[in-house]
Amino acid sequence: MTKLTRSMHRVWKSAQLYIGFHRDPEGKLRDAPKVWPPKNARATIHADPKEQEAFVMLKSVDGDDAQDVQIKLRPDIIVLRRGCSDAWDGIIADQYSVKVKVGGVSIRVNYDGSIAREDGDSTTWVEADGGVLKKTEFVEAAMSPDGSELTRRTPDNLTAITQSGLVSKDR
Protein backbone atom coordinates (compact mmCIF):
# COMPACT_ATOMS: atom_id res chain seq x y z
CA MET A 1 0.00 0.00 0.00
CA THR A 2 1.42 3.39 -0.96
CA LYS A 3 1.41 6.49 1.21
CA LEU A 4 -1.21 8.03 -1.09
CA THR A 5 -3.62 5.09 -0.83
CA ARG A 6 -3.24 5.04 2.97
CA SER A 7 -4.20 8.71 3.19
CA MET A 8 -7.12 8.58 0.73
CA HIS A 9 -10.62 8.35 2.09
CA ARG A 10 -13.96 8.19 0.41
CA VAL A 11 -15.67 11.57 -0.09
CA TRP A 12 -18.47 10.82 -2.58
CA LYS A 13 -20.92 7.92 -2.46
CA SER A 14 -23.10 8.43 -5.54
CA ALA A 15 -23.57 10.44 -8.72
CA GLN A 16 -26.83 10.99 -10.57
CA LEU A 17 -27.35 12.72 -13.92
CA TYR A 18 -30.42 14.96 -14.18
CA ILE A 19 -32.08 17.17 -16.75
CA GLY A 20 -33.92 20.25 -15.52
CA PHE A 21 -36.74 21.47 -17.75
CA HIS A 22 -37.54 25.16 -17.19
CA ARG A 23 -40.60 25.21 -19.49
CA ASP A 24 -43.70 23.02 -19.55
CA PRO A 25 -44.78 21.14 -22.73
CA GLU A 26 -46.82 24.20 -23.80
CA GLY A 27 -43.71 26.42 -23.56
CA LYS A 28 -44.70 28.29 -20.38
CA LEU A 29 -41.94 29.08 -17.90
CA ARG A 30 -42.17 26.98 -14.73
CA ASP A 31 -41.73 28.45 -11.25
CA ALA A 32 -39.22 25.67 -10.52
CA PRO A 33 -37.65 23.35 -13.10
CA LYS A 34 -38.97 19.82 -13.50
CA VAL A 35 -36.02 17.58 -12.74
CA TRP A 36 -35.80 14.24 -14.49
CA PRO A 37 -33.10 11.52 -14.45
CA PRO A 38 -32.71 10.22 -18.02
CA LYS A 39 -33.06 6.44 -18.31
CA ASN A 40 -30.08 5.99 -20.62
CA ALA A 41 -27.84 8.27 -18.48
CA ARG A 42 -27.29 10.60 -21.46
CA ALA A 43 -28.31 14.23 -21.77
CA THR A 44 -27.96 16.76 -24.54
CA ILE A 45 -26.43 20.03 -23.39
CA HIS A 46 -29.04 22.56 -24.49
CA ALA A 47 -27.81 25.77 -26.12
CA ASP A 48 -29.87 27.87 -23.66
CA PRO A 49 -29.55 26.85 -19.98
CA LYS A 50 -32.61 28.98 -19.17
CA GLU A 51 -34.63 26.46 -21.17
CA GLN A 52 -33.05 23.17 -20.11
CA GLU A 53 -30.06 22.20 -17.97
CA ALA A 54 -28.06 19.02 -17.62
CA PHE A 55 -26.37 18.48 -14.27
CA VAL A 56 -24.87 15.80 -12.06
CA MET A 57 -25.47 15.58 -8.32
CA LEU A 58 -22.64 14.08 -6.28
CA LYS A 59 -23.76 12.98 -2.84
CA SER A 60 -21.26 13.10 -0.03
CA VAL A 61 -20.47 9.95 1.89
CA ASP A 62 -21.19 11.62 5.26
CA GLY A 63 -24.73 12.67 4.25
CA ASP A 64 -24.11 16.41 4.80
CA ASP A 65 -26.03 18.31 2.10
CA ALA A 66 -23.51 21.19 2.31
CA GLN A 67 -20.82 18.76 1.11
CA ASP A 68 -22.88 17.59 -1.89
CA VAL A 69 -21.68 18.95 -5.24
CA GLN A 70 -23.81 20.00 -8.19
CA ILE A 71 -22.00 19.94 -11.56
CA LYS A 72 -23.84 22.02 -14.15
CA LEU A 73 -22.97 21.20 -17.75
CA ARG A 74 -23.47 24.17 -20.05
CA PRO A 75 -22.43 24.69 -23.69
CA ASP A 76 -19.70 27.20 -22.74
CA ILE A 77 -18.81 26.42 -19.10
CA ILE A 78 -18.86 23.77 -16.40
CA VAL A 79 -20.00 24.97 -12.98
CA LEU A 80 -19.42 23.13 -9.69
CA ARG A 81 -21.37 24.38 -6.67
CA ARG A 82 -21.76 23.37 -3.07
CA GLY A 83 -22.87 24.99 0.16
CA CYS A 84 -19.67 24.39 2.10
CA SER A 85 -18.24 27.41 3.91
CA ASP A 86 -15.13 25.55 5.16
CA ALA A 87 -13.64 24.95 1.70
CA TRP A 88 -14.35 25.83 -1.93
CA ASP A 89 -17.96 26.60 -2.73
CA GLY A 90 -17.79 27.31 -6.46
CA ILE A 91 -15.69 26.43 -9.50
CA ILE A 92 -16.24 27.65 -13.06
CA ALA A 93 -14.24 26.16 -15.92
CA ASP A 94 -14.44 27.62 -19.40
CA GLN A 95 -12.31 27.39 -22.50
CA TYR A 96 -9.70 29.85 -21.22
CA SER A 97 -9.69 29.79 -17.42
CA VAL A 98 -10.66 28.09 -14.19
CA LYS A 99 -12.17 30.21 -11.40
CA VAL A 100 -12.45 29.00 -7.82
CA LYS A 101 -14.32 30.68 -4.98
CA VAL A 102 -12.95 29.85 -1.55
CA GLY A 103 -14.20 31.57 1.61
CA GLY A 104 -15.11 34.83 -0.14
CA VAL A 105 -11.91 34.90 -2.19
CA SER A 106 -12.04 34.42 -5.96
CA ILE A 107 -9.01 32.92 -7.73
CA ARG A 108 -8.73 32.70 -11.52
CA VAL A 109 -6.07 30.71 -13.37
CA ASN A 110 -5.90 31.72 -17.04
CA TYR A 111 -4.84 29.63 -20.03
CA ASP A 112 -1.41 31.33 -20.11
CA GLY A 113 -0.64 30.50 -16.47
CA SER A 114 -1.40 33.95 -15.10
CA ILE A 115 -3.35 34.10 -11.85
CA ALA A 116 -5.70 36.69 -10.36
CA ARG A 117 -6.81 36.71 -6.72
CA GLU A 118 -9.65 38.97 -5.62
CA ASP A 119 -11.21 39.56 -2.25
CA GLY A 120 -13.37 42.42 -1.04
CA ASP A 121 -10.43 44.76 -0.49
CA SER A 122 -7.74 43.96 -3.05
CA THR A 123 -6.72 42.27 -6.26
CA THR A 124 -3.42 40.51 -6.85
CA TRP A 125 -2.19 39.42 -10.27
CA VAL A 126 0.68 37.08 -11.02
CA GLU A 127 1.37 37.51 -14.73
CA ALA A 128 2.43 34.63 -16.98
CA ASP A 129 6.00 36.01 -17.04
CA GLY A 130 6.18 36.11 -13.21
CA GLY A 131 5.50 39.81 -12.66
CA VAL A 132 3.28 40.64 -9.68
CA LEU A 133 0.81 43.49 -9.23
CA LYS A 134 -1.19 44.21 -6.07
CA LYS A 135 -3.93 46.83 -6.02
CA THR A 136 -5.96 48.06 -3.08
CA GLU A 137 -8.04 51.15 -2.48
CA PHE A 138 -4.97 52.99 -1.14
CA VAL A 139 -1.92 51.57 -2.89
CA GLU A 140 -0.70 49.84 -6.02
CA ALA A 141 2.51 47.80 -5.88
CA ALA A 142 4.35 45.91 -8.58
CA MET A 143 7.39 43.66 -8.88
CA SER A 144 9.13 42.86 -12.16
CA PRO A 145 9.29 39.23 -13.30
CA ASP A 146 12.91 38.86 -12.22
CA GLY A 147 12.36 40.66 -8.90
CA SER A 148 14.91 43.38 -9.70
CA GLU A 149 12.42 46.27 -9.77
CA LEU A 150 9.72 47.24 -7.32
CA THR A 151 7.25 50.12 -7.46
CA ARG A 152 4.74 51.48 -4.99
CA ARG A 153 2.13 54.07 -5.89
CA THR A 154 -0.16 55.90 -3.52
CA PRO A 155 -2.29 58.97 -4.20
CA ASP A 156 0.54 61.10 -2.72
CA ASN A 157 3.75 59.27 -3.64
CA LEU A 158 5.53 57.12 -6.19
CA THR A 159 8.49 55.05 -5.05
CA ALA A 160 10.56 52.71 -7.20
CA ILE A 161 13.54 50.49 -6.53
CA THR A 162 15.40 49.85 -9.76
CA GLN A 163 18.83 48.56 -10.70
CA SER A 164 19.92 52.21 -10.80
CA GLY A 165 18.79 52.86 -7.22
CA LEU A 166 15.86 54.28 -5.29
CA VAL A 167 13.51 56.91 -6.69
CA SER A 168 10.77 58.51 -4.60
CA LYS A 169 8.58 61.40 -5.71
CA ASP A 170 5.67 63.17 -4.11
CA ARG A 171 2.78 63.60 -6.50
C-alpha positions in Angstrom: 0.0 0.0 0.0 1.4 3.4 -1.0 1.4 6.5 1.2 -1.2 8.0 -1.1 -3.6 5.1 -0.8 -3.2 5.0 3.0 -4.2 8.7 3.2 -7.1 8.6 0.7 -10.6 8.4 2.1 -14.0 8.2 0.4 -15.7 11.6 -0.1 -18.5 10.8 -2.6 -20.9 7.9 -2.5 -23.1 8.4 -5.5 -23.6 10.4 -8.7 -26.8 11.0 -10.6 -27.3 12.7 -13.9 -30.4 15.0 -14.2 -32.1 17.2 -16.7 -33.9 20.3 -15.5 -36.7 21.5 -17.8 -37.5 25.2 -17.2 -40.6 25.2 -19.5 -43.7 23.0 -19.5 -44.8 21.1 -22.7 -46.8 24.2 -23.8 -43.7 26.4 -23.6 -44.7 28.3 -20.4 -41.9 29.1 -17.9 -42.2 27.0 -14.7 -41.7 28.5 -11.2 -39.2 25.7 -10.5 -37.7 23.4 -13.1 -39.0 19.8 -13.5 -36.0 17.6 -12.7 -35.8 14.2 -14.5 -33.1 11.5 -14.5 -32.7 10.2 -18.0 -33.1 6.4 -18.3 -30.1 6.0 -20.6 -27.8 8.3 -18.5 -27.3 10.6 -21.5 -28.3 14.2 -21.8 -28.0 16.8 -24.5 -26.4 20.0 -23.4 -29.0 22.6 -24.5 -27.8 25.8 -26.1 -29.9 27.9 -23.7 -29.5 26.8 -20.0 -32.6 29.0 -19.2 -34.6 26.5 -21.2 -33.0 23.2 -20.1 -30.1 22.2 -18.0 -28.1 19.0 -17.6 -26.4 18.5 -14.3 -24.9 15.8 -12.1 -25.5 15.6 -8.3 -22.6 14.1 -6.3 -23.8 13.0 -2.8 -21.3 13.1 0.0 -20.5 10.0 1.9 -21.2 11.6 5.3 -24.7 12.7 4.2 -24.1 16.4 4.8 -26.0 18.3 2.1 -23.5 21.2 2.3 -20.8 18.8 1.1 -22.9 17.6 -1.9 -21.7 19.0 -5.2 -23.8 20.0 -8.2 -22.0 19.9 -11.6 -23.8 22.0 -14.2 -23.0 21.2 -17.8 -23.5 24.2 -20.1 -22.4 24.7 -23.7 -19.7 27.2 -22.7 -18.8 26.4 -19.1 -18.9 23.8 -16.4 -20.0 25.0 -13.0 -19.4 23.1 -9.7 -21.4 24.4 -6.7 -21.8 23.4 -3.1 -22.9 25.0 0.2 -19.7 24.4 2.1 -18.2 27.4 3.9 -15.1 25.6 5.2 -13.6 25.0 1.7 -14.3 25.8 -1.9 -18.0 26.6 -2.7 -17.8 27.3 -6.5 -15.7 26.4 -9.5 -16.2 27.7 -13.1 -14.2 26.2 -15.9 -14.4 27.6 -19.4 -12.3 27.4 -22.5 -9.7 29.8 -21.2 -9.7 29.8 -17.4 -10.7 28.1 -14.2 -12.2 30.2 -11.4 -12.4 29.0 -7.8 -14.3 30.7 -5.0 -12.9 29.8 -1.5 -14.2 31.6 1.6 -15.1 34.8 -0.1 -11.9 34.9 -2.2 -12.0 34.4 -6.0 -9.0 32.9 -7.7 -8.7 32.7 -11.5 -6.1 30.7 -13.4 -5.9 31.7 -17.0 -4.8 29.6 -20.0 -1.4 31.3 -20.1 -0.6 30.5 -16.5 -1.4 34.0 -15.1 -3.3 34.1 -11.9 -5.7 36.7 -10.4 -6.8 36.7 -6.7 -9.6 39.0 -5.6 -11.2 39.6 -2.2 -13.4 42.4 -1.0 -10.4 44.8 -0.5 -7.7 44.0 -3.0 -6.7 42.3 -6.3 -3.4 40.5 -6.8 -2.2 39.4 -10.3 0.7 37.1 -11.0 1.4 37.5 -14.7 2.4 34.6 -17.0 6.0 36.0 -17.0 6.2 36.1 -13.2 5.5 39.8 -12.7 3.3 40.6 -9.7 0.8 43.5 -9.2 -1.2 44.2 -6.1 -3.9 46.8 -6.0 -6.0 48.1 -3.1 -8.0 51.2 -2.5 -5.0 53.0 -1.1 -1.9 51.6 -2.9 -0.7 49.8 -6.0 2.5 47.8 -5.9 4.4 45.9 -8.6 7.4 43.7 -8.9 9.1 42.9 -12.2 9.3 39.2 -13.3 12.9 38.9 -12.2 12.4 40.7 -8.9 14.9 43.4 -9.7 12.4 46.3 -9.8 9.7 47.2 -7.3 7.2 50.1 -7.5 4.7 51.5 -5.0 2.1 54.1 -5.9 -0.2 55.9 -3.5 -2.3 59.0 -4.2 0.5 61.1 -2.7 3.7 59.3 -3.6 5.5 57.1 -6.2 8.5 55.0 -5.1 10.6 52.7 -7.2 13.5 50.5 -6.5 15.4 49.9 -9.8 18.8 48.6 -10.7 19.9 52.2 -10.8 18.8 52.9 -7.2 15.9 54.3 -5.3 13.5 56.9 -6.7 10.8 58.5 -4.6 8.6 61.4 -5.7 5.7 63.2 -4.1 2.8 63.6 -6.5 
